Amino acid sequence: MQYLVSVIDDKTNSATPDEHAAIDVFNDRLQAEGHWVFAGGLASPGAATVIDNRGGEALLTDGPFVESKEYLAGFWIIEAADLDVALKLAAEGSKACNRKVEVRPFL
């Protein structure tokens, strides 16, 4: 089963060189153990554009969908046998990036 592990931060580009190195080690481990699907960091919320095309025409709005002190700073998509494995991996990812993370299964 695949899981989204969202990295939550309150600053932009705040990772230290040591955190980057720990993330690289964690990513290498995910790949070596077959859990890796995809991962990436995201630009600041100010770089976001929200598009609402539920009406007659698309409405584009600059900035994030919600105003918040914390935001999605990056993510991993992992493959895990079950939620317990995903939570264990996410805890290790949280330690590596020194940020809170959220785990959600794909439907």
Biopython code that builds the backbone (N, CA, C, O; Angstrom):
import numpy as np
from Bio.PDB.StructureBuilder import StructureBuilder

atoms = [
    (1, "MET", "N", (0.833, -1.169, 0.000)),
    (1, "MET", "CA", (0.000, 0.000, 0.000)),
    (1, "MET", "C", (0.883, 1.239, 0.000)),
    (1, "MET", "O", (1.967, 1.231, 0.583)),
    (2, "GLN", "N", (0.428, 2.296, -0.646)),
    (2, "GLN", "CA", (1.206, 3.529, -0.698)),
    (2, "GLN", "C", (0.673, 4.555, 0.294)),
    (2, "GLN", "O", (-0.528, 4.640, 0.551)),
    (3, "TYR", "N", (1.606, 5.332, 0.842)),
    (3, "TYR", "CA", (1.296, 6.355, 1.840)),
    (3, "TYR", "C", (1.965, 7.664, 1.444)),
    (3, "TYR", "O", (3.063, 7.677, 0.889)),
    (4, "LEU", "N", (1.283, 8.760, 1.739)),
    (4, "LEU", "CA", (1.853, 10.090, 1.592)),
    (4, "LEU", "C", (2.367, 10.521, 2.956)),
    (4, "LEU", "O", (1.609, 10.554, 3.926)),
    (5, "VAL", "N", (3.636, 10.847, 3.034)),
    (5, "VAL", "CA", (4.233, 11.382, 4.256)),
    (5, "VAL", "C", (4.519, 12.855, 3.971)),
    (5, "VAL", "O", (5.447, 13.187, 3.234)),
    (6, "SER", "N", (3.713, 13.728, 4.563)),
    (6, "SER", "CA", (3.827, 15.173, 4.339)),
    (6, "SER", "C", (4.739, 15.785, 5.386)),
    (6, "SER", "O", (4.592, 15.518, 6.579)),
    (7, "VAL", "N", (5.674, 16.600, 4.944)),
    (7, "VAL", "CA", (6.588, 17.306, 5.847)),
    (7, "VAL", "C", (5.976, 18.672, 6.151)),
    (7, "VAL", "O", (5.634, 19.425, 5.239)),
    (8, "ILE", "N", (5.844, 18.977, 7.421)),
    (8, "ILE", "CA", (5.199, 20.212, 7.867)),
    (8, "ILE", "C", (6.270, 21.148, 8.418)),
    (8, "ILE", "O", (7.096, 20.739, 9.234)),
    (9, "ASP", "N", (6.257, 22.396, 7.975)),
    (9, "ASP", "CA", (7.258, 23.365, 8.413)),
    (9, "ASP", "C", (6.586, 24.711, 8.620)),
    (9, "ASP", "O", (5.450, 24.919, 8.195)),
    (10, "ASP", "N", (7.300, 25.632, 9.278)),
    (10, "ASP", "CA", (6.788, 26.981, 9.453)),
    (10, "ASP", "C", (7.753, 28.029, 8.900)),
    (10, "ASP", "O", (7.563, 29.230, 9.094)),
    (11, "LYS", "N", (8.793, 27.553, 8.205)),
    (11, "LYS", "CA", (9.759, 28.443, 7.568)),
    (11, "LYS", "C", (10.060, 27.926, 6.163)),
    (11, "LYS", "O", (9.826, 26.755, 5.862)),
    (12, "THR", "N", (10.575, 28.794, 5.318)),
    (12, "THR", "CA", (10.922, 28.417, 3.959)),
    (12, "THR", "C", (12.420, 28.144, 3.868)),
    (12, "THR", "O", (13.228, 28.899, 4.409)),
    (13, "ASN", "N", (12.786, 27.064, 3.183)),
    (13, "ASN", "CA", (14.197, 26.700, 2.978)),
    (13, "ASN", "C", (14.990, 26.750, 4.277)),
    (13, "ASN", "O", (16.067, 27.344, 4.333)),
    (14, "SER", "N", (14.454, 26.127, 5.319)),
    (14, "SER", "CA", (15.076, 26.224, 6.632)),
    (14, "SER", "C", (15.979, 25.046, 6.974)),
    (14, "SER", "O", (16.588, 25.033, 8.044)),
    (15, "ALA", "N", (16.079, 24.066, 6.099)),
    (15, "ALA", "CA", (16.889, 22.887, 6.410)),
    (15, "ALA", "C", (18.369, 23.244, 6.462)),
    (15, "ALA", "O", (18.887, 23.965, 5.609)),
    (16, "THR", "N", (19.026, 22.724, 7.476)),
    (16, "THR", "CA", (20.461, 22.938, 7.634)),
    (16, "THR", "C", (21.216, 21.924, 6.768)),
    (16, "THR", "O", (20.617, 20.955, 6.300)),
    (17, "PRO", "N", (22.509, 22.130, 6.550)),
    (17, "PRO", "CA", (23.291, 21.129, 5.818)),
    (17, "PRO", "C", (23.242, 19.749, 6.472)),
    (17, "PRO", "O", (23.198, 18.738, 5.772)),
    (18, "ASP", "N", (23.250, 19.694, 7.801)),
    (18, "ASP", "CA", (23.154, 18.400, 8.491)),
    (18, "ASP", "C", (21.806, 17.736, 8.231)),
    (18, "ASP", "O", (21.741, 16.520, 8.051)),
    (19, "GLU", "N", (20.727, 18.524, 8.210)),
    (19, "GLU", "CA", (19.401, 17.973, 7.926)),
    (19, "GLU", "C", (19.323, 17.462, 6.491)),
    (19, "GLU", "O", (18.756, 16.399, 6.239)),
    (20, "HIS", "N", (19.890, 18.215, 5.550)),
    (20, "HIS", "CA", (19.925, 17.749, 4.155)),
    (20, "HIS", "C", (20.663, 16.410, 4.056)),
    (20, "HIS", "O", (20.221, 15.501, 3.353)),
    (21, "ALA", "N", (21.782, 16.298, 4.761)),
    (21, "ALA", "CA", (22.557, 15.057, 4.730)),
    (21, "ALA", "C", (21.759, 13.905, 5.339)),
    (21, "ALA", "O", (21.781, 12.795, 4.806)),
    (22, "ALA", "N", (21.059, 14.147, 6.438)),
    (22, "ALA", "CA", (20.251, 13.103, 7.074)),
    (22, "ALA", "C", (19.097, 12.684, 6.172)),
    (22, "ALA", "O", (18.752, 11.504, 6.114)),
    (23, "ILE", "N", (18.508, 13.630, 5.477)),
    (23, "ILE", "CA", (17.428, 13.323, 4.530)),
    (23, "ILE", "C", (17.962, 12.451, 3.395)),
    (23, "ILE", "O", (17.307, 11.491, 2.987)),
    (24, "ASP", "N", (19.143, 12.781, 2.890)),
    (24, "ASP", "CA", (19.751, 11.970, 1.825)),
    (24, "ASP", "C", (19.977, 10.533, 2.281)),
    (24, "ASP", "O", (19.718, 9.594, 1.530)),
    (25, "VAL", "N", (20.460, 10.360, 3.510)),
    (25, "VAL", "CA", (20.685, 9.017, 4.056)),
    (25, "VAL", "C", (19.355, 8.281, 4.175)),
    (25, "VAL", "O", (19.264, 7.106, 3.819)),
    (26, "PHE", "N", (18.319, 8.962, 4.673)),
    (26, "PHE", "CA", (16.998, 8.346, 4.798)),
    (26, "PHE", "C", (16.454, 7.965, 3.418)),
    (26, "PHE", "O", (15.918, 6.870, 3.245)),
    (27, "ASN", "N", (16.588, 8.861, 2.439)),
    (27, "ASN", "CA", (16.120, 8.560, 1.077)),
    (27, "ASN", "C", (16.839, 7.337, 0.505)),
    (27, "ASN", "O", (16.215, 6.475, -0.115)),
    (28, "ASP", "N", (18.143, 7.269, 0.715)),
    (28, "ASP", "CA", (18.910, 6.112, 0.235)),
    (28, "ASP", "C", (18.402, 4.820, 0.871)),
    (28, "ASP", "O", (18.301, 3.787, 0.210)),
    (29, "ARG", "N", (18.087, 4.893, 2.151)),
    (29, "ARG", "CA", (17.566, 3.706, 2.839)),
    (29, "ARG", "C", (16.204, 3.302, 2.295)),
    (29, "ARG", "O", (15.958, 2.120, 2.057)),
    (30, "LEU", "N", (15.318, 4.272, 2.096)),
    (30, "LEU", "CA", (14.009, 3.961, 1.517)),
    (30, "LEU", "C", (14.172, 3.247, 0.174)),
    (30, "LEU", "O", (13.477, 2.271, -0.108)),
    (31, "GLN", "N", (15.094, 3.742, -0.648)),
    (31, "GLN", "CA", (15.319, 3.133, -1.959)),
    (31, "GLN", "C", (15.884, 1.729, -1.815)),
    (31, "GLN", "O", (15.432, 0.804, -2.490)),
    (32, "ALA", "N", (16.863, 1.565, -0.948)),
    (32, "ALA", "CA", (17.515, 0.264, -0.779)),
    (32, "ALA", "C", (16.550, -0.800, -0.247)),
    (32, "ALA", "O", (16.677, -1.978, -0.583)),
    (33, "GLU", "N", (15.591, -0.388, 0.578)),
    (33, "GLU", "CA", (14.662, -1.337, 1.191)),
    (33, "GLU", "C", (13.351, -1.487, 0.426)),
    (33, "GLU", "O", (12.448, -2.195, 0.872)),
    (34, "GLY", "N", (13.242, -0.816, -0.735)),
    (34, "GLY", "CA", (12.062, -0.969, -1.574)),
    (34, "GLY", "C", (10.846, -0.172, -1.149)),
    (34, "GLY", "O", (9.739, -0.455, -1.608)),
    (35, "HIS", "N", (11.021, 0.823, -0.280)),
    (35, "HIS", "CA", (9.894, 1.652, 0.167)),
    (35, "HIS", "C", (9.727, 2.913, -0.686)),
    (35, "HIS", "O", (8.675, 3.552, -0.652)),
    (36, "TRP", "N", (10.743, 3.263, -1.436)),
    (36, "TRP", "CA", (10.764, 4.518, -2.193)),
    (36, "TRP", "C", (9.798, 4.470, -3.362)),
    (36, "TRP", "O", (9.813, 3.518, -4.142)),
    (37, "VAL", "N", (8.959, 5.487, -3.490)),
    (37, "VAL", "CA", (8.157, 5.695, -4.690)),
    (37, "VAL", "C", (8.544, 7.035, -5.300)),
    (37, "VAL", "O", (8.908, 7.106, -6.474)),
    (38, "PHE", "N", (8.465, 8.103, -4.500)),
    (38, "PHE", "CA", (8.774, 9.437, -4.995)),
    (38, "PHE", "C", (8.876, 10.375, -3.806)),
    (38, "PHE", "O", (8.258, 10.128, -2.770)),
    (39, "ALA", "N", (9.645, 11.444, -3.939)),
    (39, "ALA", "CA", (9.747, 12.453, -2.889)),
    (39, "ALA", "C", (10.109, 13.786, -3.515)),
    (39, "ALA", "O", (10.622, 13.841, -4.633)),
    (40, "GLY", "N", (9.838, 14.854, -2.790)),
    (40, "GLY", "CA", (10.213, 16.166, -3.280)),
    (40, "GLY", "C", (9.989, 17.244, -2.244)),
    (40, "GLY", "O", (9.167, 17.103, -1.338)),
    (41, "GLY", "N", (10.728, 18.312, -2.393)),
    (41, "GLY", "CA", (10.520, 19.509, -1.587)),
    (41, "GLY", "C", (9.678, 20.488, -2.387)),
    (41, "GLY", "O", (9.628, 20.418, -3.615)),
    (42, "LEU", "N", (9.024, 21.390, -1.694)),
    (42, "LEU", "CA", (8.135, 22.339, -2.345)),
    (42, "LEU", "C", (8.593, 23.774, -2.100)),
    (42, "LEU", "O", (9.195, 24.076, -1.070)),
    (43, "ALA", "N", (8.304, 24.651, -3.055)),
    (43, "ALA", "CA", (8.582, 26.077, -2.890)),
    (43, "ALA", "C", (7.695, 26.642, -1.792)),
    (43, "ALA", "O", (6.772, 25.974, -1.326)),
    (44, "SER", "N", (7.972, 27.852, -1.387)),
    (44, "SER", "CA", (7.203, 28.484, -0.311)),
    (44, "SER", "C", (5.735, 28.650, -0.711)),
    (44, "SER", "O", (5.421, 28.684, -1.900)),
    (45, "PRO", "N", (4.836, 28.755, 0.270)),
    (45, "PRO", "CA", (3.419, 28.932, -0.035)),
    (45, "PRO", "C", (3.143, 30.173, -0.882)),
    (45, "PRO", "O", (2.162, 30.213, -1.625)),
    (46, "GLY", "N", (3.994, 31.173, -0.775)),
    (46, "GLY", "CA", (3.806, 32.377, -1.572)),
    (46, "GLY", "C", (3.935, 32.134, -3.068)),
    (46, "GLY", "O", (3.480, 32.948, -3.871)),
    (47, "ALA", "N", (4.550, 31.025, -3.446)),
    (47, "ALA", "CA", (4.710, 30.690, -4.862)),
    (47, "ALA", "C", (3.517, 29.914, -5.411)),
    (47, "ALA", "O", (3.481, 29.583, -6.597)),
    (48, "ALA", "N", (2.540, 29.623, -4.550)),
    (48, "ALA", "CA", (1.389, 28.817, -4.950)),
    (48, "ALA", "C", (0.366, 29.630, -5.744)),
    (48, "ALA", "O", (0.264, 30.847, -5.591)),
    (49, "THR", "N", (-0.380, 28.940, -6.586)),
    (49, "THR", "CA", (-1.540, 29.501, -7.267)),
    (49, "THR", "C", (-2.693, 28.538, -7.062)),
    (49, "THR", "O", (-2.573, 27.347, -7.347)),
    (50, "VAL", "N", (-3.803, 29.050, -6.571)),
    (50, "VAL", "CA", (-4.992, 28.237, -6.366)),
    (50, "VAL", "C", (-5.904, 28.437, -7.569)),
    (50, "VAL", "O", (-6.152, 29.568, -7.988)),
    (51, "ILE", "N", (-6.402, 27.334, -8.122)),
    (51, "ILE", "CA", (-7.279, 27.384, -9.294)),
    (51, "ILE", "C", (-8.614, 26.767, -8.910)),
    (51, "ILE", "O", (-8.670, 25.632, -8.435)),
    (52, "ASP", "N", (-9.689, 27.521, -9.118)),
    (52, "ASP", "CA", (-11.042, 27.030, -8.842)),
    (52, "ASP", "C", (-11.827, 27.077, -10.145)),
    (52, "ASP", "O", (-12.239, 28.144, -10.599)),
    (53, "ASN", "N", (-12.025, 25.916, -10.733)),
    (53, "ASN", "CA", (-12.742, 25.827, -12.005)),
    (53, "ASN", "C", (-14.075, 25.098, -11.824)),
    (53, "ASN", "O", (-14.507, 24.350, -12.702)),
    (54, "ARG", "N", (-14.719, 25.324, -10.678)),
    (54, "ARG", "CA", (-16.005, 24.687, -10.427)),
    (54, "ARG", "C", (-17.156, 25.464, -11.045)),
    (54, "ARG", "O", (-18.258, 24.933, -11.185)),
    (55, "GLY", "N", (-16.917, 26.699, -11.412)),
    (55, "GLY", "CA", (-17.978, 27.520, -11.997)),
    (55, "GLY", "C", (-17.839, 27.593, -13.501)),
    (55, "GLY", "O", (-17.353, 26.656, -14.133)),
    (56, "GLY", "N", (-18.261, 28.692, -14.069)),
    (56, "GLY", "CA", (-18.241, 28.871, -15.513)),
    (56, "GLY", "C", (-16.857, 29.074, -16.096)),
    (56, "GLY", "O", (-16.618, 28.730, -17.253)),
    (57, "GLU", "N", (-15.944, 29.626, -15.316)),
    (57, "GLU", "CA", (-14.577, 29.824, -15.804)),
    (57, "GLU", "C", (-13.607, 29.683, -14.643)),
    (57, "GLU", "O", (-13.983, 29.837, -13.481)),
    (58, "ALA", "N", (-12.363, 29.388, -14.970)),
    (58, "ALA", "CA", (-11.354, 29.169, -13.940)),
    (58, "ALA", "C", (-10.991, 30.482, -13.255)),
    (58, "ALA", "O", (-10.743, 31.493, -13.911)),
    (59, "LEU", "N", (-10.963, 30.449, -11.928)),
    (59, "LEU", "CA", (-10.554, 31.590, -11.126)),
    (59, "LEU", "C", (-9.191, 31.257, -10.528)),
    (59, "LEU", "O", (-9.052, 30.270, -9.807)),
    (60, "LEU", "N", (-8.187, 32.078, -10.827)),
    (60, "LEU", "CA", (-6.835, 31.876, -10.316)),
    (60, "LEU", "C", (-6.559, 32.892, -9.229)),
    (60, "LEU", "O", (-6.809, 34.085, -9.401)),
    (61, "THR", "N", (-6.036, 32.409, -8.100)),
    (61, "THR", "CA", (-5.718, 33.269, -6.973)),
    (61, "THR", "C", (-4.282, 33.006, -6.557)),
    (61, "THR", "O", (-3.895, 31.853, -6.369)),
    (62, "ASP", "N", (-3.487, 34.055, -6.409)),
    (62, "ASP", "CA", (-2.109, 33.900, -5.942)),
    (62, "ASP", "C", (-2.092, 33.542, -4.471)),
    (62, "ASP", "O", (-2.952, 33.971, -3.701)),
    (63, "GLY", "N", (-1.104, 32.753, -4.094)),
    (63, "GLY", "CA", (-0.913, 32.416, -2.694)),
    (63, "GLY", "C", (-1.525, 31.086, -2.315)),
    (63, "GLY", "O", (-2.169, 30.432, -3.135)),
    (64, "PRO", "N", (-1.323, 30.691, -1.082)),
    (64, "PRO", "CA", (-1.764, 29.366, -0.636)),
    (64, "PRO", "C", (-3.279, 29.268, -0.506)),
    (64, "PRO", "O", (-3.985, 30.273, -0.422)),
    (65, "PHE", "N", (-3.751, 28.035, -0.492)),
    (65, "PHE", "CA", (-5.175, 27.742, -0.335)),
    (65, "PHE", "C", (-5.686, 28.238, 1.011)),
    (65, "PHE", "O", (-6.775, 28.805, 1.096)),
    (66, "VAL", "N", (-4.904, 28.026, 2.057)),
    (66, "VAL", "CA", (-5.280, 28.490, 3.390)),
    (66, "VAL", "C", (-4.140, 29.301, 3.978)),
    (66, "VAL", "O", (-2.970, 29.050, 3.686)),
    (67, "GLU", "N", (-4.483, 30.258, 4.793)),
    (67, "GLU", "CA", (-3.472, 31.005, 5.541)),
    (67, "GLU", "C", (-3.185, 30.222, 6.816)),
    (67, "GLU", "O", (-4.095, 29.919, 7.588)),
    (68, "SER", "N", (-1.933, 29.902, 7.026)),
    (68, "SER", "CA", (-1.568, 29.090, 8.173)),
    (68, "SER", "C", (-0.130, 29.382, 8.558)),
    (68, "SER", "O", (0.665, 29.820, 7.728)),
    (69, "LYS", "N", (0.200, 29.140, 9.812)),
    (69, "LYS", "CA", (1.581, 29.301, 10.261)),
    (69, "LYS", "C", (2.442, 28.127, 9.825)),
    (69, "LYS", "O", (3.661, 28.253, 9.708)),
    (70, "GLU", "N", (1.807, 26.988, 9.585)),
    (70, "GLU", "CA", (2.514, 25.808, 9.126)),
    (70, "GLU", "C", (1.996, 25.425, 7.745)),
    (70, "GLU", "O", (0.847, 25.704, 7.404)),
    (71, "TYR", "N", (2.842, 24.793, 6.962)),
    (71, "TYR", "CA", (2.467, 24.449, 5.608)),
    (71, "TYR", "C", (3.225, 23.210, 5.148)),
    (71, "TYR", "O", (4.167, 22.757, 5.798)),
    (72, "LEU", "N", (2.791, 22.681, 4.021)),
    (72, "LEU", "CA", (3.430, 21.519, 3.416)),
    (72, "LEU", "C", (4.733, 21.971, 2.765)),
    (72, "LEU", "O", (4.724, 22.753, 1.814)),
    (73, "ALA", "N", (5.844, 21.477, 3.282)),
    (73, "ALA", "CA", (7.159, 21.881, 2.796)),
    (73, "ALA", "C", (7.788, 20.845, 1.876)),
    (73, "ALA", "O", (8.698, 21.160, 1.110)),
    (74, "GLY", "N", (7.306, 19.617, 1.950)),
    (74, "GLY", "CA", (7.843, 18.538, 1.134)),
    (74, "GLY", "C", (7.073, 17.276, 1.414)),
    (74, "GLY", "O", (6.130, 17.279, 2.205)),
    (75, "PHE", "N", (7.465, 16.197, 0.773)),
    (75, "PHE", "CA", (6.721, 14.956, 0.940)),
    (75, "PHE", "C", (7.535, 13.764, 0.485)),
    (75, "PHE", "O", (8.491, 13.885, -0.281)),
    (76, "TRP", "N", (7.125, 12.605, 0.983)),
    (76, "TRP", "CA", (7.564, 11.317, 0.475)),
    (76, "TRP", "C", (6.317, 10.541, 0.098)),
    (76, "TRP", "O", (5.302, 10.636, 0.788)),
    (77, "ILE", "N", (6.369, 9.795, -0.953)),
    (77, "ILE", "CA", (5.369, 8.782, -1.234)),
    (77, "ILE", "C", (6.104, 7.464, -1.064)),
    (77, "ILE", "O", (7.076, 7.176, -1.762)),
    (78, "ILE", "N", (5.618, 6.675, -0.121)),
    (78, "ILE", "CA", (6.314, 5.436, 0.215)),
    (78, "ILE", "C", (5.410, 4.235, -0.003)),
    (78, "ILE", "O", (4.184, 4.348, -0.033)),
    (79, "GLU", "N", (6.037, 3.103, -0.151)),
    (79, "GLU", "CA", (5.356, 1.807, -0.235)),
    (79, "GLU", "C", (5.631, 1.089, 1.083)),
    (79, "GLU", "O", (6.783, 0.931, 1.486)),
    (80, "ALA", "N", (4.562, 0.658, 1.751)),
    (80, "ALA", "CA", (4.722, -0.051, 3.019)),
    (80, "ALA", "C", (3.675, -1.155, 3.101)),
    (80, "ALA", "O", (2.578, -1.025, 2.556)),
    (81, "ALA", "N", (4.021, -2.238, 3.784)),
    (81, "ALA", "CA", (3.124, -3.389, 3.900)),
    (81, "ALA", "C", (1.840, -3.030, 4.636)),
    (81, "ALA", "O", (0.772, -3.560, 4.332)),
    (82, "ASP", "N", (1.951, -2.119, 5.615)),
    (82, "ASP", "CA", (0.770, -1.734, 6.390)),
    (82, "ASP", "C", (1.043, -0.409, 7.089)),
    (82, "ASP", "O", (2.136, 0.147, 6.981)),
    (83, "LEU", "N", (0.038, 0.093, 7.808)),
    (83, "LEU", "CA", (0.156, 1.386, 8.472)),
    (83, "LEU", "C", (1.260, 1.386, 9.523)),
    (83, "LEU", "O", (1.953, 2.391, 9.685)),
    (84, "ASP", "N", (1.436, 0.287, 10.235)),
    (84, "ASP", "CA", (2.483, 0.240, 11.250)),
    (84, "ASP", "C", (3.868, 0.474, 10.642)),
    (84, "ASP", "O", (4.681, 1.212, 11.200)),
    (85, "VAL", "N", (4.126, -0.151, 9.512)),
    (85, "VAL", "CA", (5.413, 0.055, 8.826)),
    (85, "VAL", "C", (5.516, 1.498, 8.345)),
    (85, "VAL", "O", (6.565, 2.125, 8.492)),
    (86, "ALA", "N", (4.446, 2.027, 7.778)),
    (86, "ALA", "CA", (4.453, 3.411, 7.291)),
    (86, "ALA", "C", (4.723, 4.385, 8.436)),
    (86, "ALA", "O", (5.487, 5.336, 8.269)),
    (87, "LEU", "N", (4.111, 4.161, 9.587)),
    (87, "LEU", "CA", (4.323, 5.047, 10.736)),
    (87, "LEU", "C", (5.751, 4.968, 11.240)),
    (87, "LEU", "O", (6.326, 5.985, 11.625)),
    (88, "LYS", "N", (6.330, 3.783, 11.243)),
    (88, "LYS", "CA", (7.724, 3.627, 11.671)),
    (88, "LYS", "C", (8.654, 4.373, 10.717)),
    (88, "LYS", "O", (9.559, 5.083, 11.154)),
    (89, "LEU", "N", (8.430, 4.211, 9.420)),
    (89, "LEU", "CA", (9.245, 4.925, 8.439)),
    (89, "LEU", "C", (9.052, 6.434, 8.557)),
    (89, "LEU", "O", (10.018, 7.192, 8.473)),
    (90, "ALA", "N", (7.818, 6.868, 8.749)),
    (90, "ALA", "CA", (7.546, 8.300, 8.881)),
    (90, "ALA", "C", (8.231, 8.883, 10.117)),
    (90, "ALA", "O", (8.724, 10.010, 10.078)),
    (91, "ALA", "N", (8.265, 8.128, 11.201)),
    (91, "ALA", "CA", (8.959, 8.597, 12.399)),
    (91, "ALA", "C", (10.446, 8.791, 12.113)),
    (91, "ALA", "O", (11.057, 9.744, 12.597)),
    (92, "GLU", "N", (11.022, 7.890, 11.331)),
    (92, "GLU", "CA", (12.431, 8.025, 10.955)),
    (92, "GLU", "C", (12.624, 9.217, 10.014)),
    (92, "GLU", "O", (13.627, 9.925, 10.104)),
    (93, "GLY", "N", (11.665, 9.437, 9.111)),
    (93, "GLY", "CA", (11.727, 10.600, 8.230)),
    (93, "GLY", "C", (11.618, 11.897, 9.005)),
    (93, "GLY", "O", (12.314, 12.866, 8.700)),
    (94, "SER", "N", (10.745, 11.926, 10.011)),
    (94, "SER", "CA", (10.597, 13.113, 10.856)),
    (94, "SER", "C", (11.907, 13.442, 11.568)),
    (94, "SER", "O", (12.303, 14.602, 11.674)),
    (95, "LYS", "N", (12.560, 12.403, 12.047)),
    (95, "LYS", "CA", (13.852, 12.607, 12.720)),
    (95, "LYS", "C", (14.893, 13.116, 11.728)),
    (95, "LYS", "O", (15.668, 14.017, 12.049)),
    (96, "ALA", "N", (14.915, 12.545, 10.529)),
    (96, "ALA", "CA", (15.913, 12.934, 9.527)),
    (96, "ALA", "C", (15.749, 14.393, 9.109)),
    (96, "ALA", "O", (16.737, 15.121, 9.008)),
    (97, "CYS", "N", (14.518, 14.825, 8.865)),
    (97, "CYS", "CA", (14.319, 16.197, 8.386)),
    (97, "CYS", "C", (14.096, 17.187, 9.528)),
    (97, "CYS", "O", (14.047, 18.396, 9.306)),
    (98, "ASN", "N", (13.960, 16.669, 10.754)),
    (98, "ASN", "CA", (13.771, 17.508, 11.935)),
    (98, "ASN", "C", (12.510, 18.364, 11.824)),
    (98, "ASN", "O", (12.506, 19.538, 12.194)),
    (99, "ARG", "N", (11.442, 17.755, 11.309)),
    (99, "ARG", "CA", (10.156, 18.431, 11.144)),
    (99, "ARG", "C", (9.040, 17.461, 11.519)),
    (99, "ARG", "O", (9.248, 16.248, 11.551)),
    (100, "LYS", "N", (7.862, 17.998, 11.800)),
    (100, "LYS", "CA", (6.682, 17.154, 11.974)),
    (100, "LYS", "C", (6.303, 16.591, 10.612)),
    (100, "LYS", "O", (6.541, 17.219, 9.581)),
    (101, "VAL", "N", (5.716, 15.414, 10.618)),
    (101, "VAL", "CA", (5.203, 14.827, 9.381)),
    (101, "VAL", "C", (3.793, 14.296, 9.636)),
    (101, "VAL", "O", (3.417, 14.014, 10.774)),
    (102, "GLU", "N", (3.030, 14.168, 8.566)),
    (102, "GLU", "CA", (1.694, 13.570, 8.616)),
    (102, "GLU", "C", (1.680, 12.399, 7.653)),
    (102, "GLU", "O", (2.231, 12.488, 6.556)),
    (103, "VAL", "N", (1.053, 11.295, 8.055)),
    (103, "VAL", "CA", (0.968, 10.088, 7.222)),
    (103, "VAL", "C", (-0.485, 9.886, 6.815)),
    (103, "VAL", "O", (-1.383, 9.904, 7.658)),
    (104, "ARG", "N", (-0.714, 9.691, 5.501)),
    (104, "ARG", "CA", (-2.054, 9.397, 5.010)),
    (104, "ARG", "C", (-1.959, 8.338, 3.919)),
    (104, "ARG", "O", (-1.138, 8.446, 3.009)),
    (105, "PRO", "N", (-2.810, 7.304, 4.017)),
    (105, "PRO", "CA", (-2.815, 6.283, 2.974)),
    (105, "PRO", "C", (-3.502, 6.806, 1.706)),
    (105, "PRO", "O", (-4.410, 7.635, 1.767)),
    (106, "PHE", "N", (-3.047, 6.304, 0.570)),
    (106, "PHE", "CA", (-3.761, 6.566, -0.674)),
    (106, "PHE", "C", (-4.997, 5.701, -0.715)),
    (106, "PHE", "O", (-4.998, 4.593, -0.179)),
    (107, "LEU", "N", (-6.040, 6.184, -1.335)),
    (107, "LEU", "CA", (-7.270, 5.395, -1.478)),
    (107, "LEU", "C", (-7.118, 4.348, -2.551)),
    (107, "LEU", "O", (-8.052, 3.590, -2.811)),
]
sb = StructureBuilder()
sb.init_structure("model")
sb.init_model(0)
sb.init_chain("A")
sb.init_seg("    ")
for serial, (resi, resn, name, xyz) in enumerate(atoms, 1):
    if name == "N":
        sb.init_residue(resn, " ", resi, " ")
    sb.init_atom(name, np.array(xyz, "f"), 0.0, 1.0, " ", f" {name:<3s}", serial, name[0])
structure = sb.get_structure()
